[in-house]
């Protein structure tokens, strides 16, 4: 007989939302062969079976970050960290820019990521003047946490040939005050800056993929969606992913979503022969990304009711008819649509575009089109999504990190509509959890706790009626992610026949208070039965 290669026992195993818990599981090769009562599973063990004693811990299906930016995450790990949990004052932000400039060659770019102007002591964005004073010999560009707005210094504007009279591009803007550039750059206008930055070479891109993937392994992840491949280096990112895979440097399964805006790589990828569902279990091209609107924090998400304090109604990245045309084109090519839409007006145009693309020749049924983020919905939109199998891909961590800012930007009543997980589950949707990293933390445990508690980082309770259970939150982070990647028969549950993608956690998150879940850590992460992260050296012992 064929004995199990690995036997995991001594604690509970969460098999899946509708499967309950097991006492033990057995792995042979890259697959789960049994999960059930201890004695029945243990009978599959042989003299060479590796036994892993949970010691009261819990095993769950490995996590799947259904919307993040893996390659950019790896790139930003080498940039100036300006995240709000560390940088709460303008002085600290400028000090970090100065420190980075001291070690950078004269004329090089100094890049930073993650600041939140609403959590700085000055309650505003830095200015071009301030960044220029901090780093007069370098081009500086810093990106807000949301990724939809940034600030450039005067040197960066000069390199990009942007002046006070430069026209705003469609779907973007250069903020001006009294006719002068303030430094703030919004949405598609950021492309004018980024196009002048020296692109990373393939070695740097592959290293970024591997670095970010290894980091994800430490948190129990074995799968991600890279939600805008081509956004940094164009088609070179396709080559980098292929090289990482070929060289054994791809530590997570990747559902590749191509940058489909007109400035993206959709046309080039199609001309190069890249087609929907092309690839294998480690790297597959499946989706096409288009931006409908921006972000709430940047006041660029398209909303039907103006922002508080005269903030306007945001912006569409493209005229609605152009957006619908893009969606129709990509739908007919066979791509899964993964459309960024945050405000109710952005969601509405996205839904209209998907509905109008539905036809007998190219039906929406079973295409599993997605609305990425899908945060602030209007009445009736969930029902329209359910009717056509359109899935929501939310980031619960947004509520934790940005929820208080949502109240400031759009008022309490509209903030209460954020990420309606209970409503989506009850409507039969399969909301797939993600982080949008490097926008937000990749920490799955804070994300899970937020879906259960509905509390912001400051303790503000938002829409408790939309809370879900721990089991549902884990389901969202595992099976739902696999479902949106057409892989639910391969992963997302711990049942016989599924790939052995498993995370062992240091505590049983189903039995502890939800407030303690964020302290959880992954101890062991298995990808197809092989350790990709081993905190305590189980496989070296």
C-alpha positions as CSV (number, residue, x, y, z in Angstrom):
1,X,0.0,0.0,0.0
2,X,1.0,3.7,-0.4
3,X,1.5,5.3,3.0
4,X,0.8,8.9,3.7
5,X,3.8,11.2,3.4
6,X,2.6,13.5,6.2
7,X,0.1,13.0,9.0
8,X,-1.2,16.1,10.8
9,X,-2.9,15.4,14.1
10,X,-3.2,16.6,17.7
11,X,-5.6,19.5,17.1
12,X,-8.5,20.5,15.0
13,X,-8.5,20.8,11.2
14,X,-10.9,23.2,9.6
15,X,-12.0,21.4,6.4
16,X,-14.2,24.2,5.1
17,X,-17.3,26.2,5.8
18,X,-19.7,23.3,5.0
19,X,-17.3,20.5,5.9
20,X,-16.7,21.1,9.6
21,X,-13.7,20.0,11.6
22,X,-11.5,16.9,11.4
23,X,-9.1,15.4,14.0
24,X,-6.4,14.4,11.5
25,X,-5.4,14.7,7.9
26,X,-3.1,12.7,5.7
27,X,-1.1,13.9,2.6
28,X,0.4,11.8,-0.1
29,X,2.4,13.5,-2.8
30,X,0.8,16.9,-3.4
31,X,-2.7,15.9,-2.4
32,X,-4.8,15.5,0.6
33,X,-5.8,11.8,0.8
34,X,-7.8,11.8,4.1
35,X,-9.3,14.2,6.7
36,X,-11.5,12.8,9.4
37,X,-11.4,10.8,12.7
38,X,-7.9,10.3,14.1
39,X,-7.8,6.5,14.1
40,X,-9.1,6.2,10.6
41,X,-6.6,8.7,9.2
42,X,-3.7,7.4,11.3
43,X,-4.1,4.0,9.7
44,X,-2.6,5.5,6.6
45,X,0.7,6.3,8.3
46,X,3.7,4.1,7.6
47,X,7.3,3.9,8.9
48,X,8.4,6.9,6.9
49,X,5.4,9.1,7.4
50,X,6.3,12.5,8.9
51,X,4.0,13.2,11.8
52,X,3.2,16.8,12.8
53,X,1.5,17.2,16.2
54,X,-0.6,20.3,16.3
55,X,-0.5,20.4,20.1
56,X,-3.8,22.1,20.3
57,X,-3.2,24.4,17.4
58,X,-5.3,24.4,14.2
59,X,-4.8,23.7,10.5
60,X,-6.8,25.6,7.9
61,X,-6.7,25.7,4.1
62,X,-3.8,28.0,3.1
63,X,-4.9,31.6,2.6
64,X,-5.6,33.2,-0.8
65,X,-5.1,36.9,-1.2
66,X,-7.7,37.5,-3.9
67,X,-6.7,41.0,-4.7
68,X,-3.2,42.4,-4.2
69,X,-0.2,43.5,-6.2
70,X,2.5,41.0,-5.6
71,X,5.2,42.4,-7.8
72,X,4.6,46.0,-6.7
73,X,4.6,44.8,-3.1
74,X,8.0,43.4,-3.6
75,X,9.2,46.6,-5.2
76,X,7.8,48.8,-2.4
77,X,9.6,46.8,0.2
78,X,12.7,48.6,-1.0
79,X,11.1,52.1,-0.9
80,X,10.7,54.5,2.0
81,X,8.1,53.2,4.4
82,X,5.6,55.9,5.1
83,X,2.7,53.8,6.4
84,X,0.4,55.5,8.9
85,X,1.1,53.1,11.8
86,X,4.7,54.4,11.8
87,X,4.5,57.9,10.3
88,X,2.0,60.2,12.0
89,X,3.7,63.5,11.6
90,X,4.9,65.6,8.7
91,X,8.3,66.0,10.4
92,X,8.7,62.2,10.6
93,X,7.7,61.8,6.9
94,X,10.2,64.4,5.8
95,X,12.9,63.0,8.0
96,X,12.5,59.6,6.3
97,X,12.8,61.2,2.9
98,X,16.0,63.1,4.0
99,X,17.5,59.9,5.4
100,X,16.8,58.0,2.1
101,X,18.2,60.9,0.1
102,X,21.5,60.8,2.0
103,X,22.2,57.3,0.8
104,X,20.9,57.8,-2.8
105,X,23.2,58.9,-5.7
106,X,22.7,62.5,-6.7
107,X,20.0,62.7,-9.3
108,X,18.4,59.4,-8.4
109,X,14.8,59.0,-7.5
110,X,13.6,58.8,-3.9
111,X,10.3,56.9,-3.7
112,X,8.0,56.4,-0.7
113,X,4.8,54.6,-0.2
114,X,1.9,54.4,2.3
115,X,1.3,57.8,3.9
116,X,-2.2,58.9,4.9
117,X,-2.6,62.6,5.0
118,X,-5.7,62.3,7.3
119,X,-3.5,60.7,10.0
120,X,-0.7,63.1,9.8
121,X,-0.5,65.8,12.5
122,X,-1.0,68.5,9.8
123,X,-4.1,66.8,8.4
124,X,-3.0,67.5,4.8
125,X,-0.8,66.2,2.0
126,X,2.9,67.2,2.0
127,X,3.7,69.8,-0.6
128,X,6.2,70.0,-3.5
129,X,8.1,72.7,-1.6
130,X,8.5,70.5,1.5
131,X,9.7,67.5,-0.4
132,X,12.1,69.6,-2.4
133,X,13.6,71.1,0.8
134,X,13.9,67.6,2.2
135,X,15.7,66.3,-0.9
136,X,16.9,69.1,-3.2
137,X,19.2,66.8,-5.2
138,X,16.8,64.1,-6.1
139,X,13.4,63.6,-7.8
140,X,11.0,62.6,-5.1
141,X,7.6,61.0,-5.5
142,X,5.5,59.6,-2.6
143,X,2.3,57.6,-3.0
144,X,-0.6,57.8,-0.6
145,X,-1.7,54.5,1.0
146,X,-4.6,54.1,-1.4
147,X,-2.3,54.3,-4.4
148,X,-4.5,56.7,-6.2
149,X,-2.8,60.0,-5.4
150,X,0.8,61.0,-4.7
151,X,3.0,64.0,-4.2
152,X,6.0,65.0,-6.3
153,X,8.7,67.5,-5.6
154,X,9.7,70.2,-8.1
155,X,12.7,68.1,-9.4
156,X,10.3,65.3,-10.3
157,X,8.0,67.7,-12.1
158,X,10.9,69.0,-14.0
159,X,12.1,65.6,-15.1
160,X,8.5,64.8,-16.2
161,X,8.2,68.1,-18.0
162,X,5.1,69.1,-16.0
163,X,4.5,72.8,-15.4
164,X,1.8,75.0,-14.0
165,X,0.1,75.1,-17.4
166,X,0.3,71.4,-18.3
167,X,-3.2,70.2,-19.1
168,X,-4.8,67.6,-16.9
169,X,-5.0,64.2,-18.5
170,X,-8.4,62.4,-18.8
171,X,-9.1,60.7,-15.5
172,X,-6.4,62.6,-13.6
173,X,-5.3,66.0,-12.4
174,X,-2.4,68.1,-11.2
175,X,-3.6,70.1,-8.2
176,X,-2.9,73.8,-8.4
177,X,-3.3,76.6,-6.0
178,X,-3.2,80.2,-7.2
179,X,-2.0,78.8,-10.5
180,X,1.0,77.0,-9.1
181,X,1.5,73.2,-8.7
182,X,1.1,72.1,-5.1
183,X,2.7,68.7,-5.7
184,X,-0.4,66.6,-5.4
185,X,-1.0,64.4,-8.4
186,X,-4.2,62.4,-8.8
187,X,-5.1,59.2,-10.6
188,X,-4.0,58.8,-14.2
189,X,-1.9,61.9,-14.0
190,X,0.5,59.9,-11.9
191,X,1.5,58.0,-15.1
192,X,3.2,61.2,-16.4
193,X,5.5,61.0,-13.4
194,X,6.1,57.2,-13.3
195,X,6.8,57.0,-17.0
196,X,10.0,59.1,-16.3
197,X,11.3,56.8,-13.6
198,X,13.9,54.3,-14.7
199,X,12.2,50.9,-15.0
200,X,13.5,48.0,-13.0
201,X,15.3,45.3,-15.0
202,X,14.2,41.7,-15.1
203,X,16.5,40.7,-12.2
204,X,14.9,43.3,-10.0
205,X,11.4,42.2,-11.1
206,X,12.0,38.6,-10.4
207,X,13.6,39.4,-7.0
208,X,10.6,41.5,-6.1
209,X,8.2,38.6,-7.0
210,X,10.2,36.2,-4.9
211,X,10.6,38.6,-2.0
212,X,6.9,39.4,-1.8
213,X,5.9,35.7,-2.3
214,X,8.2,34.5,0.5
215,X,6.7,37.2,2.8
216,X,3.2,36.0,2.0
217,X,4.2,32.5,2.9
218,X,5.1,33.6,6.4
219,X,1.5,34.6,6.9
220,X,0.0,31.4,5.7
221,X,-0.6,32.3,2.0
222,X,0.0,30.0,-0.9
223,X,-2.1,31.9,-3.5
224,X,-2.6,35.5,-4.6
225,X,-4.0,37.5,-7.4
226,X,-1.7,40.1,-8.9
227,X,-4.3,42.6,-9.8
228,X,-2.7,44.8,-12.4
229,X,0.2,43.0,-14.1
230,X,2.1,45.5,-16.3
231,X,1.4,48.6,-14.1
232,X,5.1,49.2,-13.4
233,X,7.2,47.7,-16.2
234,X,4.7,46.7,-19.0
235,X,5.2,43.4,-20.7
236,X,8.5,42.9,-18.9
237,X,6.4,41.8,-15.9
238,X,5.0,38.9,-17.9
239,X,8.6,37.9,-18.7
240,X,9.6,38.3,-15.0
241,X,6.7,36.1,-13.8
242,X,7.6,33.4,-16.4
243,X,11.2,33.6,-15.4
244,X,10.4,33.4,-11.6
245,X,8.3,30.3,-12.3
246,X,10.9,28.6,-14.5
247,X,13.6,29.3,-12.0
248,X,11.6,27.9,-9.0
249,X,11.4,31.4,-7.5
250,X,7.6,31.7,-7.5
251,X,6.6,30.9,-3.9
252,X,2.8,31.4,-4.3
253,X,0.3,30.4,-6.9
254,X,-0.6,33.5,-9.0
255,X,-3.8,34.3,-10.7
256,X,-2.5,36.9,-13.2
257,X,-4.7,39.9,-13.9
258,X,-3.5,42.1,-16.8
259,X,-3.5,45.9,-16.8
260,X,-6.3,46.6,-19.3
261,X,-6.6,50.3,-19.3
262,X,-5.6,51.9,-22.7
263,X,-2.1,52.6,-21.2
264,X,-1.9,49.0,-20.0
265,X,-0.7,45.8,-21.7
266,X,-3.9,44.3,-22.9
267,X,-3.3,44.8,-26.6
268,X,0.4,43.8,-26.4
269,X,-0.4,40.7,-24.4
270,X,-3.0,39.6,-26.9
271,X,-0.7,40.2,-29.8
272,X,1.9,38.1,-27.9
273,X,-0.5,35.2,-27.8
274,X,-1.5,35.4,-24.2
275,X,-5.0,34.0,-23.8
276,X,-7.5,33.6,-20.9
277,X,-6.8,30.6,-18.6
278,X,-3.4,30.0,-20.2
279,X,-0.8,28.6,-17.7
280,X,-0.7,26.1,-14.9
281,X,-1.5,25.7,-11.2
282,X,1.3,28.0,-10.3
283,X,0.9,30.8,-12.8
284,X,-2.2,31.4,-14.8
285,X,-3.4,34.4,-16.8
286,X,-7.1,34.8,-16.2
287,X,-8.4,38.3,-15.7
288,X,-8.3,41.8,-17.2
289,X,-8.3,44.9,-14.9
290,X,-9.9,48.2,-15.7
291,X,-10.3,51.2,-13.4
292,X,-13.8,52.6,-13.2
293,X,-13.0,55.2,-10.5
294,X,-10.5,56.0,-7.7
295,X,-10.5,55.9,-3.9
296,X,-12.5,57.4,-1.0
297,X,-9.4,58.6,0.8
298,X,-8.3,60.5,-2.3
299,X,-11.8,61.8,-3.0
300,X,-11.6,60.3,-6.4
301,X,-14.0,57.3,-6.1
302,X,-17.1,58.1,-8.1
303,X,-20.1,58.7,-5.8
304,X,-23.7,59.8,-6.5
305,X,-23.8,62.2,-3.6
306,X,-21.0,64.7,-3.1
307,X,-18.3,64.2,-0.5
308,X,-18.5,66.1,2.8
309,X,-17.4,69.7,2.8
310,X,-17.8,70.4,-0.9
311,X,-15.5,67.6,-2.0
312,X,-17.3,66.9,-5.4
313,X,-18.4,63.5,-6.6
314,X,-15.0,62.0,-7.5
315,X,-14.0,61.0,-11.0
316,X,-14.4,58.3,-13.6
317,X,-11.1,57.1,-15.0
318,X,-12.8,57.1,-18.5
319,X,-16.1,58.4,-19.9
320,X,-18.8,55.8,-19.0
321,X,-19.3,54.8,-22.6
322,X,-15.6,54.2,-23.1
323,X,-15.5,52.1,-19.9
324,X,-18.4,50.0,-21.2
325,X,-16.7,49.6,-24.5
326,X,-13.5,48.3,-22.8
327,X,-15.6,45.8,-20.7
328,X,-17.4,44.6,-23.8
329,X,-14.1,44.0,-25.7
330,X,-12.4,42.1,-22.9
331,X,-15.6,40.1,-22.2
332,X,-15.8,39.0,-25.8
333,X,-12.1,38.0,-25.8
334,X,-12.9,35.6,-22.9
335,X,-11.3,37.4,-20.0
336,X,-12.7,37.4,-16.6
337,X,-13.4,41.1,-15.9
338,X,-11.8,42.4,-12.7
339,X,-13.0,46.0,-12.5
340,X,-11.9,48.5,-9.9
341,X,-15.0,50.3,-8.6
342,X,-15.4,51.7,-5.1
343,X,-18.1,54.4,-5.2
344,X,-21.7,53.6,-5.9
345,X,-21.6,55.6,-9.2
346,X,-18.5,53.7,-10.3
347,X,-20.1,50.4,-9.4
348,X,-23.2,51.4,-11.3
349,X,-21.4,52.1,-14.5
350,X,-19.4,48.9,-14.1
351,X,-22.6,46.9,-13.6
352,X,-24.2,48.5,-16.6
353,X,-21.2,47.6,-18.7
354,X,-21.2,44.0,-17.6
355,X,-25.0,43.8,-18.1
356,X,-24.8,45.3,-21.6
357,X,-22.0,42.8,-22.6
358,X,-24.3,39.9,-21.7
359,X,-25.6,38.3,-24.9
360,X,-26.5,34.8,-26.3
361,X,-23.2,34.6,-28.1
362,X,-21.1,35.7,-25.1
363,X,-23.2,35.1,-21.9
364,X,-22.1,36.3,-18.5
365,X,-23.2,33.1,-16.9
366,X,-20.3,31.2,-15.3
367,X,-17.8,33.9,-16.3
368,X,-17.4,34.9,-12.6
369,X,-16.7,38.6,-13.5
370,X,-15.6,40.5,-10.4
371,X,-16.0,44.0,-9.0
372,X,-12.8,44.7,-7.1
373,X,-13.3,46.5,-3.8
374,X,-17.0,47.1,-4.4
375,X,-17.2,49.1,-1.2
376,X,-20.1,51.5,-1.2
377,X,-23.1,50.1,-3.0
378,X,-26.5,51.6,-3.8
379,X,-29.8,49.7,-3.2
380,X,-30.4,47.0,-5.7
381,X,-26.8,46.5,-6.9
382,X,-26.2,43.4,-4.9
383,X,-29.2,41.7,-6.4
384,X,-28.1,42.6,-9.9
385,X,-24.7,41.0,-9.2
386,X,-26.3,37.9,-7.8
387,X,-28.5,37.5,-10.8
388,X,-25.6,37.3,-13.2
389,X,-23.0,35.6,-11.0
390,X,-20.8,38.8,-10.6
391,X,-18.6,38.5,-7.5
392,X,-17.5,41.1,-5.0
393,X,-13.8,41.1,-4.1
394,X,-13.5,43.2,-0.9
395,X,-10.7,44.2,1.4
396,X,-12.0,44.0,5.0
397,X,-8.8,45.5,6.1
398,X,-9.9,48.8,4.5
399,X,-12.5,49.2,7.2
400,X,-9.9,48.7,9.9
401,X,-7.3,51.0,8.4
402,X,-9.5,53.6,6.7
403,X,-13.0,53.4,8.2
404,X,-12.7,56.5,10.4
405,X,-11.6,58.4,7.3
406,X,-14.6,57.1,5.4
407,X,-16.8,58.8,8.0
408,X,-14.9,62.0,7.5
409,X,-15.1,61.9,3.8
410,X,-18.7,60.7,3.1
411,X,-20.5,60.9,6.4
412,X,-21.5,58.2,8.9
413,X,-24.6,57.0,7.0
414,X,-22.8,56.2,3.8
415,X,-19.8,54.8,5.7
416,X,-22.2,52.2,7.2
417,X,-22.6,50.7,3.7
418,X,-18.9,49.7,3.5
419,X,-18.1,46.1,2.7
420,X,-21.6,44.6,3.3
421,X,-20.3,41.0,3.8
422,X,-23.5,39.7,5.5
423,X,-25.6,41.0,2.7
424,X,-23.4,39.4,0.1
425,X,-23.3,36.0,1.8
426,X,-27.1,36.1,2.2
427,X,-27.5,37.0,-1.4
428,X,-25.5,33.9,-2.5
429,X,-22.4,35.8,-3.5
430,X,-18.9,34.4,-2.8
431,X,-17.0,37.5,-1.6
432,X,-13.3,36.8,-1.8
433,X,-11.1,38.5,0.7
434,X,-7.9,40.4,-0.2
435,X,-5.6,43.1,1.1
436,X,-4.9,45.3,-2.0
437,X,-1.3,45.3,-0.7
438,X,0.8,47.4,-0.8
439,X,-2.2,49.6,-0.2
440,X,-3.0,47.9,3.1
441,X,-1.5,45.3,5.4
442,X,-1.4,41.7,4.1
443,X,-2.1,40.4,7.6
444,X,-5.0,37.9,7.2
445,X,-5.7,37.7,10.9
446,X,-6.4,41.4,11.2
447,X,-8.6,41.1,8.1
448,X,-10.5,38.2,9.5
449,X,-11.0,39.9,12.9
450,X,-12.3,43.0,11.2
451,X,-14.9,41.1,9.2
452,X,-16.1,39.6,12.5
453,X,-15.9,42.7,14.7
454,X,-16.5,45.5,12.2
455,X,-14.2,47.9,14.2
456,X,-11.7,50.4,12.9
457,X,-8.2,50.8,14.2
458,X,-9.6,53.5,16.5
459,X,-12.3,51.3,17.8
460,X,-15.2,52.8,15.9
461,X,-18.0,50.3,15.2
462,X,-19.3,50.4,11.6
463,X,-22.3,48.5,10.5
464,X,-22.2,45.6,13.0
465,X,-25.2,44.0,11.2
466,X,-22.8,43.2,8.3
467,X,-20.5,41.1,10.6
468,X,-19.8,37.5,9.6
469,X,-18.6,34.5,11.6
470,X,-14.9,33.4,11.9
471,X,-15.7,30.4,9.8
472,X,-17.2,32.6,7.1
473,X,-14.3,35.0,7.2
474,X,-11.8,32.1,6.7
475,X,-14.0,30.7,3.9
476,X,-13.8,34.1,2.3
477,X,-10.0,34.0,2.5
478,X,-9.8,30.4,1.2
479,X,-12.5,28.8,-0.8
480,X,-14.0,32.0,-2.1
481,X,-10.7,33.1,-3.5
482,X,-10.2,29.8,-5.2
483,X,-13.7,30.1,-6.6
484,X,-13.0,33.4,-8.2
485,X,-9.9,31.8,-9.8
486,X,-11.9,28.8,-11.2
487,X,-9.9,26.6,-8.8
488,X,-12.4,25.6,-6.1
489,X,-12.1,21.9,-7.1
490,X,-8.3,22.1,-6.5
491,X,-7.9,24.1,-3.4
492,X,-9.7,26.1,-0.7
493,X,-10.8,23.1,1.5
494,X,-9.1,20.3,3.4
495,X,-10.8,17.3,1.8
496,X,-9.5,14.3,-0.2
497,X,-8.4,15.1,-3.7
498,X,-7.6,18.8,-3.0
499,X,-4.0,20.1,-3.3
500,X,-2.2,20.0,0.0
501,X,-2.1,23.8,0.5
502,X,-2.3,24.1,4.3
503,X,-1.5,26.6,7.0
504,X,-0.9,25.6,10.6
505,X,-1.7,28.5,13.0
506,X,-0.3,29.1,16.4
507,X,-3.8,29.1,18.0
508,X,-7.3,28.0,17.3
509,X,-8.9,31.2,16.0
510,X,-12.4,29.5,16.2
511,X,-12.3,29.3,19.9
512,X,-10.6,32.5,21.1
513,X,-12.2,35.9,21.4
514,X,-12.3,37.7,18.1
515,X,-10.3,40.5,19.7
516,X,-7.4,38.1,20.1
517,X,-7.3,36.9,16.5
518,X,-5.0,39.7,15.2
519,X,-2.2,38.3,17.4
520,X,-2.3,35.0,15.5
521,X,0.7,33.9,13.5
522,X,1.3,31.1,10.9
523,X,3.7,28.4,12.1
524,X,3.9,26.3,9.0
525,X,2.7,26.8,5.4
526,X,2.6,23.9,3.0
527,X,2.3,24.4,-0.8
528,X,1.3,21.1,-2.5
529,X,2.6,19.3,0.6
530,X,6.0,21.0,0.7
531,X,7.0,23.5,3.3
532,X,7.4,27.1,2.0
533,X,7.5,28.5,5.5
534,X,8.5,26.7,8.7
535,X,8.7,28.9,11.7
536,X,9.9,26.3,14.2
537,X,11.9,24.1,11.8
538,X,9.5,21.1,11.9
539,X,10.9,19.8,8.6
540,X,14.5,20.2,9.7
541,X,14.1,18.2,12.8
